[in-house]
């Protein structure tokens, strides 16, 4: 039977884990879901996570480029992470979230994700024995957790610098 936590215990645990991640005691990972894939992002590469605001579409762009979002007066380009990987389009609203990833790297870019799965401990993962390599250069490694779920670790700087990611316009 699963141990039930009170809201207070949950919040205290979350605050503790964020403090550990920020103090550098260990490299925390943020777990997100995009379409059918689970992704892990270094907490230092991730930014704010927020409900998807209204998106202003941009004509003559790829389907995965979902538009532009105004986040507190700053415009962010929004890329649907699932659709970028030829998965289903993410429907804004409900559990879908906007993950601001580019600000730390000098660009206002956000990823539209299906949902945020919370912080993960890197020690809870091992290399995927069936994973092999991945043709996507921004996939740093393929991992498996204790429940045998498959995860991909996202190399955010490599994704943001990749020519295919930067070319949102139709040719």
WOQUIZI-V724240 format. One record per backbone hydrogen bond with DSSP energy under -1.0 kcal/mol. CO is the residue of the C=O (numbers start at 1). NH is the residue of the N-H. If there is no record, write none. Layout:
BEGIN
{{CO:NH} {CO:NH}}
END
This chain:
BEGIN
{{6:10} {7:11} {8:12} {9:13} {10:14} {11:15} {12:16} {13:17} {14:18} {15:19} {16:20} {17:21} {18:22} {19:23} {20:25} {26:28} {28:43} {29:120} {30:41} {31:117} {32:39} {33:114} {33:115} {34:37} {37:34} {38:152} {39:32} {40:154} {41:30} {42:45} {42:46} {48:100} {50:98} {56:68} {60:170} {62:65} {64:66} {64:80} {67:78} {68:56} {69:76} {71:74} {74:71} {76:69} {77:110} {78:66} {79:112} {80:84} {82:87} {83:86} {93:96} {97:113} {98:50} {99:111} {102:105} {102:107} {103:106} {107:109} {108:77} {109:101} {109:102} {110:79} {111:99} {112:81} {113:97} {115:33} {118:31} {120:29} {121:124} {122:125} {126:144} {128:131} {136:139} {138:140} {138:155} {141:153} {142:128} {143:151} {144:126} {145:148} {149:145} {151:143} {152:40} {153:140} {154:156} {155:159} {156:160} {157:161} {162:166} {163:167} {166:168} {168:62}}
END
